[in-house]
Amino acid sequence: MNSNTHTYFYANKQMGMVTLLTTSLLLIVALVIALGGHKSTFYEVKRAQNEIASRQAHWAAEGGVECGVAQYMITRTIPASILACDTDANILPNIVLDPMNNEVVISARVQRREVSRRFTHSLQAFSGAIQSTSDLYVRGSSSIYTPDPGQLSDKGWECIAAKYDGEFKVVGSIDNKGLVHGFPPYDGFDNQGKDCSTSHMTSDSNSLLKSDFQFESNLKVFESFFNVPVKHHDQVKNSEAFTVLEGTVSAPGTIKTLPNCGKALTDEIEKGHTKLWVEGSCEIATTELHALSQASSKTKGILLVVHEGLFSIMGTGSLNGILFHFNQDFSPDLAKWEGFEAGVYLHHVANDFDLSYRERTSYYQHGSFTVTGGQLFETPDPQVAIFNNSLAFNYNRDVIDHARQGLTSTTWKKGSWRDF
């Protein structure tokens, strides 16, 4: 074999080795890439699993918050004892009041995830059976058969009978009968063996008011009840919930009045309309009160608003619901009571009420009349609400809640819930 042939075979052999080496290097590179990709994939899988676990904990805590809301809404006060929502997962909501802005903070923690929401619905949107910016003048005994229980303390319930921004004058005795013997303030209420605390239970023949009668300056009755500023009251009036009854001016020099107001209200209630707005003055006469009482007793609670006028209730009876007297621009005087049954009593010269009160009276109640739910007054200073003979009321939150249905809604602080 010559030298050329030997050289050919040697070169061919070298080329095979280069090919094998190149292939091996490529396989090694591919293996390194594969191992790196596997490690990256394993990291992503692990990360995704952690994110899933984190989101599961988040939504479990979110459920804990909603469970806390359900417990809060039973009484609309912070429960004395909060129940665990999921004993296996040990989800226990926390409900506290932020005193800086009077917001309820409801939170829950699962593992290391905590969810916190703020509830802007007022703790006591309607505290007590009476709220008033009118001066209140009561002649006769005043009985609170059931007060608003308020909050529970070590010394008992911090009961609320009335909130007022003005003068509260009582000529006679006041008796807060507490929470033990009367009707419960709402269905399912448990007094936990305690009555109103002594500091929140007025029962004094000298009418010395305790903390169940609360003076509150700058009281905003309309806004706290409807959750709407007074300047937007037409928004409430013109809502689908209300049936509006317009008063008329019968003769020059007379004020706008709804004729036979008590009968007109009874007729509407019997039609199934339980939210009534009277625009103008309204008197429920002695001859009309019984039928109105009977009609309201067949409902879960009515809401009657009398706006821009005089309002009087005459005789003995009761009303199942809420009465709201609301004036903005209307100013009362004795002359405007001419033609009303109440006017006979207010004009009488020998009177149990000083002329200085009667001249400012925009609400007059005569006789033994009881409201189950509450009475609200928002009128400009210095208008007066007079209760002649007696004042008796029962706080009933179920009636209040029913009367407010369709008018207000639960509101979370913007940005604190899923409102994006």
Secondary structure, DSSP 8 states (H G I E B T S, - for coil): --HHHHHHHHHHHHHHHHHHHHHHHHHHHHHHHHHHHHHHHHHHHHHHHHHHHHHHHHHHHHHHHHHHHHHHHHHTS--SS---SBTTTTB--EEEEETTTTEEEEEEEETTEEEEEEE-S-TTTT-SSEEESSEEEEEEEEEEEE-B---EETTEE--B-EEESS-EEEES-EEE-TTTSS--SSTT---TT--B-GGG--EETT----TTEEE-TT--HHHHHHSS-GGGHHHHHTSTT-EEEE-B--STT---B-TTHHHHHHHHHHTT--EEEEESBEEE-HHHHHHHHHHHHTSS-EEEEEESS-EEEESSEEEEEEEEEE-SS----GGGGTTSHHHHHHH-SS-SS-HHHHTTEEEEEESSEEEEEEEEEE--TT-EEEEEEEEEEEE-HHHHHHHHTTT----B-TTSSS--
